[in-house]
Amino acid sequence: MERRLFLAAALAGLAAAPRSAKAQQRKPSRTRWKVRASEGFDALAFLGPLAGRELYLRFYRADADAFAPRLPPAIRTDIAALWQDAEKAGFGLLGPVLSVLFSGNDDSSLAALIASAADPEARLLSAYRASDNWSESDWAWFLSAAPRLKAVLEAMQAASFAAFRAERAGGLDTRIAGLTRDLAAYDVISLHEKLTGRSFDPEIEVILLQFCKPHGIKVQGQTFLQAADWNTAITVRNAAHEMLHPPVAMGGPAAKAALAVLGKDALIMRVVRDHEPQWGYTTLDGLLNEDLAQALDQLIGEALGVGRNPADRWRQSDDGIHVLAGAFYGMLRDDKWIETGGSLEEWLARAVETGRLAPARLHAVAARVLERPVTGLWPLIKS
């Protein structure tokens, strides 16, 4: 089952420092920020570099080269095999999906993860089944792989991963304190509620990791994982995005109607079918979920003074696949949604009913926002 909608690649090098939150504080903020770290989630994130995946070695090759020799050869081999097996089974990117599964219990240490892997049905199943992330097929694969995962985590513990991480991370407590202070100026939850017409828990939990690039990862609840060295602007943008999943009920009538129309759009289906699978979103359901959330988070980022230029953002992200995000953003901006707000579900239903998602109209809006010709929306021409 493809459900990789909680992954959001973030381009730290392109981030600008956040401007003042200006008039946000005219009324009390609805948002309560909680910032912490997690040894357990860092261990799961480090499986990507240890598996030899180029997506992660771009950032952590030196770290993987330093730590991998501490592990038994059989364990190193099985980390790569587990990653391949997970992809073949439709489980997805091993580290991020494991983070979702393990987030229903104590993630503070490798020891806590090992205990959960030893008895997942008692320690993880209840929370995972009750979450928006529940997938019976993912859970079945996880149960079959749990003994191998436990062996990998035990080997990392024996190789002193905790000390290795602490040495690499350095100064994390200072970063947590500084980010907690800076985030207080940004009332993300009020805008979530305004632009979706739904109620949100006011608390957002941000977990800073050493080894999670290039992902921002939404786990269970209103919690997401991100790199510790990403600045406040990126953190606000991540929070604006990740809490939105799903932006509308994906099994509801509005989403089903939109999927029926988009499923006949040759361009959108080519994006779903032909893009590089490492970016995720390999089903139309997943792409709709992701791109509607991206359109909203762009509006939120702009309102809070941390938004990127939309054309630049979507040209540089995930090989330019987020054509739908540009189209939805353009429509919402045309409707002055940041000013009016309302039920996003009703907005999507109206967009379907009035023909705004028909290919000719949708592609024209996307082309205007993305500053590309209609005939060159995707794939991007490499210069």
NORQUIHU-V670546 format. One record per backbone hydrogen bond with DSSP energy under -1.0 kcal/mol. NH is the residue of the N-H (numbers start at 1). CO is the residue of the C=O. Records with the same first field share a line. If there is no record, write none. Layout:
# NORQUIHU-V670546
NH=CO  CO
This chain:
# NORQUIHU-V670546
7=4
8=216
10=214
12=10
14=11
15=12
19=305
24=21
26=23
32=202
34=204
36=206
39=108
40=107
42=38
43=39
44=40
45=41
46=42
47=44
48=45
50=46
51=47
52=49
53=48
56=53
57=53
58=54
59=56
60=56
61=57
64=60
65=61
66=62
67=63
68=64
70=67
71=68
76=72
77=73
78=74
79=75
80=76
81=77
82=78
83=79
84=80
85=81
86=82
87=83
88=84
89=85
90=87
91=86
97=93
98=94
99=95
100=96
101=97
102=98
103=99
105=102
113=109
114=110
115=111
116=112
117=113
118=114
123=119
124=120
125=120
128=124
129=125
130=126
131=128
134=131
139=135
140=136
141=137
142=138
143=139
144=140
145=141
146=142
149=145
150=146
151=147
152=148
153=149
154=150
155=151
156=152
157=153
158=154
159=155
160=157
161=156
164=160
165=161
166=162
167=163
168=164
169=165
170=166
175=171
176=172
177=173
178=174
179=175
180=176
181=177
182=178
183=179
185=182
186=183
188=186
192=188
193=189
194=190
195=191
196=192
197=193
204=32
205=222
206=34
207=224
208=36
209=226
215=212
217=225
218=6
219=223
223=221
224=205
225=217
226=207
228=209
230=227
235=231
236=232
237=233
238=234
239=235
240=236
241=237
242=238
243=239
244=241
245=242
252=249
256=252
257=253
258=254
259=255
260=256
261=257
262=258
263=259
264=261
265=262
269=265
270=266
271=267
272=268
273=269
274=270
275=271
279=276
280=277
287=283
288=284
289=285
290=286
291=287
292=288
293=289
294=290
295=291
296=292
297=293
298=294
299=295
300=296
301=297
302=298
303=299
304=300
305=302
306=301
307=301
313=309
314=310
315=311
316=312
320=317
321=318
323=321
326=322
327=323
328=324
329=325
330=326
331=327
332=328
333=329
334=330
335=331
336=333
337=332
339=336
340=336
341=337
342=194
344=196
347=343
348=344
349=345
350=346
351=347
352=348
353=349
354=350
355=352
356=351
358=355
362=358
363=359
364=360
365=361
366=362
367=363
368=364
369=365
370=366
372=367
376=373
